[in-house]
Amino acid sequence: MKKYWLLSFLLHYCFAKATAQTAPITVIAVADTATKAKPWKFNGTGTLNFNQVSLSNWATGGQSSVSGLSLITLTLNYKDERSSWNNTGNFTYGLSKLNKERLKKSDDQIDFTSKYGRNISKAWYYAAQLNFRSQFTPTLDRETKVLVSRFLAPAFILTSLGIDYKPRENFSVFLSAVTGKVTIVRDQTLADAGAFGVQAARRDTAGAIIPGTGDKFRREFGGYLNARFRTPIMENITFQTQLDLFSNYVRNPQNIDVNWQNTVNMKVNKLISVSVFTHLIYDDDILTEIDSDEDGVIDRKGPRIQFKETLGIGLTYKFPNRKKG
């Protein structure tokens, strides 16, 4: 619980700082007919983190291991006097190998967001947003080797129409009362099992699953909030947070889906960097196995807070900033 309280504190700090940064600023315009702002901007960073442990006749025990994690963030943004279009892609993939075991996946994520806005005033926009989340490769249960997830199983797609408040490039709050959410489970076996909240397969009179009758799609309609903020904490240290909240109007609107990502990047020099990443998810439609009395036996399923933390030290390459007319 201490981790969740810490994350809540950081979020309150960020919004307080963002609000403070939006104080009116007097700008003296200087006529310059020779230069013209270029509307397109491209940015990107790529990070490779490695970890290796080698043991031979180590008396206190332990296991040799090797792991690697790659993170790529790409942004392509457009802005003119009347409109803005922001595109962001976050891609993560990691592998690990423990002793003589087979190589296993440790992390896998695809997260793409595209948002177009037409300005109402200086900081307010009518906006439309599309968000897509999935993964690259299949994931198997460590013990049973049964398929747990794969590309498009699941995939989450949100399409929204609303209002975007964007006083600065590093801070925005998008609020939509008209949002459609689609959960895709492309794999029929997972769909039949009712994975990730889709309708499970029907059963015959004996209680056995009828293969192929599980739904591969789950559709929801509700309200959505997306907040993004990025700020330097101190020299060479940057904090970035993204919060997504969704409420289904039709079923249990009080149970809000939460997707909250935080990243702290610490730059040592041009190549070496340290990153800390946390990801918190809550979705009451996604049921996980629960051992209520902690006796080692799963006795029920229910919604739980999902939490992931990643610490990486590695090589970082920043793509050159590109501006296009």
N, C-alpha and C positions, 0 to 999 in steps of 0.2 A: 504493500500500500504506500510505502514511502516514495516509491518511484512515481506513482500516480499523483501524489501530492506535489512532488517536485515538478512534474510536467505541468500541473495546473498553475503553479506559481510562475513558471516561465511564460505561460500563455498570457497571464494577467500582466506580467512585466512588459511583454512585447506590445500588447495593445495600448498600454499606458504610454509607452515610448512612442508608438506610432501616432497616437493622438497628439502628443506633444510636438511631434515633428510637423504636424499639419497647420501650425500657426501661420497666419498670413505673412508673406514675405514680399517686400517691395522690390520690384525689379525695374531697373532703368533700361529701357529699350535703346539699343544702338543700331542705327540704320546700317545695313550691310547688304547691298544689292548683289555683291559679288558671290556671296556664299548662300547656299540653300540647304536646309536640313534634309538629310536623306531619310526616307521613311522606313526602310528595312534595316533591321539589326539582327545579326546572328552571333550567338555565343554558345560555348560548350566547354565542358570539362570531362576528362576521363581519368579514372583512378584505378590503379592495380595494387592490391594489398596482398602480401605473402606472409606466411607463418610456417616455420619448420622446426621440428624437435627431433633430434637423433639420439637414441640411448643404446649403450652397449654395456652389458654387465653392470647396470646401475643398481646399486644395493638397495636403495630406498624405493625402488619400483617405478612404474610409469610406462608409457607406451610412446613409441616413435610416431610422429604424425607430420603431415604436410597439408597445407590448405592455401587456397587463393580466392580472392574476391575482386570482381571488377564492377565498377560503377561508372555509368556514362549519363551525363545530363546535357541535353541539347535544347536551345531555345531559338525560336525564329519569331520576331515581333515586327509589327507594322504599326505606324502611328502617323496621322496627319492632323489637320485642324479639326476634322469632323469625326474621325473614327479611329479605332485601335483594334488590332488583331494579334492576340498572344497565343503562341504554340509552345508547349513544353513537353518534352519526353524524358522520363527517368527510366533507366534500364539497369537492372542489377542481376548478377549471376555469380555464384560461388560454388567451389568444389572442395572437398576435403577427403583425406585418406588417413585412416588410423591403423598404424602398424602394418600388418599384411592383409587387412581387409580391402575389399574392392572400393574403388573411387565412388564417393557419394556426393549428391548435391546438398549444399548447405544453405543456399539462398537463390531465389528466382523471382523476378518481378518485372512486369511491363506496366508502365503507368503513363498514359498520354492524355493531355488536356489541350483543347482548343477553345478559345473564347473570343468572340467578336462583339465589339461595342460601338454604339453610335451616340455621340455625346448630347446630353441635355443641357449641361452647363460645364463649367471648368473641370469639376471632379466627378460628375455624375453621368452615367451612360445607360441607355437601353442596351441590354446584352443578351446574347445567346451563347450557351456553353455546351461542349461535348466532352465527356470523360470516359476513357476506356482503360480497364485494368484486367490483366491476366498474367500468364507466365509462359516461359519458353518450352520447357521440357517436362516429361512425366515425372511424378513423384510416387515412390513405392513405400509402403509401410516397412519399417526396418525389420520387423520380426516375421510377418506373414507374407511379405512381398506382394501384397494386394495393392492394386492401383488406388492412390488417394486423390490425385489431381493430375491435370495435364493442360496443354494449351487449349483454351476455350472450354475448359472444364475445371474450375469455373472461369467465366468472364463476366465482368460487370460493366454495363453501359448506362450512363446517365446523360439525358438530354434536358436542358433547362432553358427557360425564358424568364428574364427578370431584370433587376436593376443592379448595376455595378457601381460601387463607390471606390474611386481610385484617385486619391489626392496626390500620390507619388508613385513612381515606378516600383518602389520596394514594398508597397502596401496596398492591398485591395480587399474589399468585402463584397461578395456577390450573393444576392438574396433572390430566391425564386419561389413563387407560389405555384408555379406550373412546371413540374418536373416528372419525367417518366424514367423509371429505373427498370432495366431488364437484366435478369440473371440468366446466363447461358451455361448449361451443362451438356456439352456435346457428346460425351461418352455415355452410351445407353446403360451400361452397368451401373455407373454412378447415379444416373437419372432414376433408374429403377429403385435404387436404395434411398432415394429422396435426399441426396447430398446437396448441401449448400442452399437448402430451403425450397427446392422444387418439389412438386407433387410426386410422391413415391408411386411405384407400380401397384396396380390392383392385385388382389390375392384371390385364389380360388377357394372353393368350399373347404378344402383341407388346410387353408392358411398359407399355402405356398405362393410365392411371387409369380405373377404371370409376366414373363420376360417381354420387354418391348413396350410396356404400357405406362412406363414412367414418363413424366413431362420433361422435355429438355429446355423449356423456357419458363421463367417466372416473371410476370409483369406486375409492376407496382406504380402507383401514382400518388404524388405527395408534394411536400415542401422541402426546400433544400437551401443550405447555407454553405458557402465556401469562403474561407478567409486565408489569405497568404501574407506573410511578412518576412522581411529579410533585413538584418541590421548588423553592423560591426559591433562586437562587444568590446574589443580592444584591438590594438595593432596586430594584424595578421590572424585575427580570430573573428569568424563570422557565424551568426546564428540565423537559421531559417526554419520557419514553421508553416505547416499547412493543415488546416482543420476542415473536415467535411462532415456535415450533419444532414441526415435525411429522415423525414417522418412520413410514414405511409398513411394517407388520409383514410383509407378503407379498412385497414386492419391494425388495431393497437397503435393509434397515432402517438400515444404517450411514450411508446418504446422507440427511442430515437437511435438510428444507426449512426455510429461514430467511426470515423477514419481519421486518425491524427498522426502526422509524421513530423519529426523534429530532426534537424541536422546541425551539428556544430563542426565547422571546418577550421583547422588550425594549420597554417602554412609555415613550415620551418624554413624552407628556401624555395628556389624556383621549381625544384623537382620533388622534394620530400614534403609530405603532408600527413596530418593526423585527422581522422574523422570519427565522430560519434553519432550514430543514427539510432533513433527509437521509433517504433511503429506500434500504435495502439489501435485495436479494432474491437468494436462491439456490434453484433448483429443478432437480434433475438431469433431470427429465422435460421441461423446456422447453429446446429446442435453438435456438441462435442461430448465425448464419453467422460463420465464423472464417477469417481470412487468416493462415495459420500462418507463412509466410515474408515477410509484409508486402510482397508484390509488387503489391498492388492487385487480386488475383484470389482470390475465395472458393474454398477448396479442401476445406472440410469443415464439418460442423455438430457442435456439442457444447454441453454446459451451461456457462454462464459466470456470474460474479457480475454482477448488475445493480445499478447505483448511480445515484442521482439526488440532486442538491443544488439547493436553491432559496433565494435570498436576496431578501427583499421589504421594501420601505419603503412604507408607505401608510396608509390610514385604517382604523381599527378601531372597531367598535361592539359594545359588550357588552350583551347582552339583560338586562333587570332580573331579579334573582333572584326566583323565585316559589316560595312554599311553599303546599302545599295540604293541608288536613286530610283 
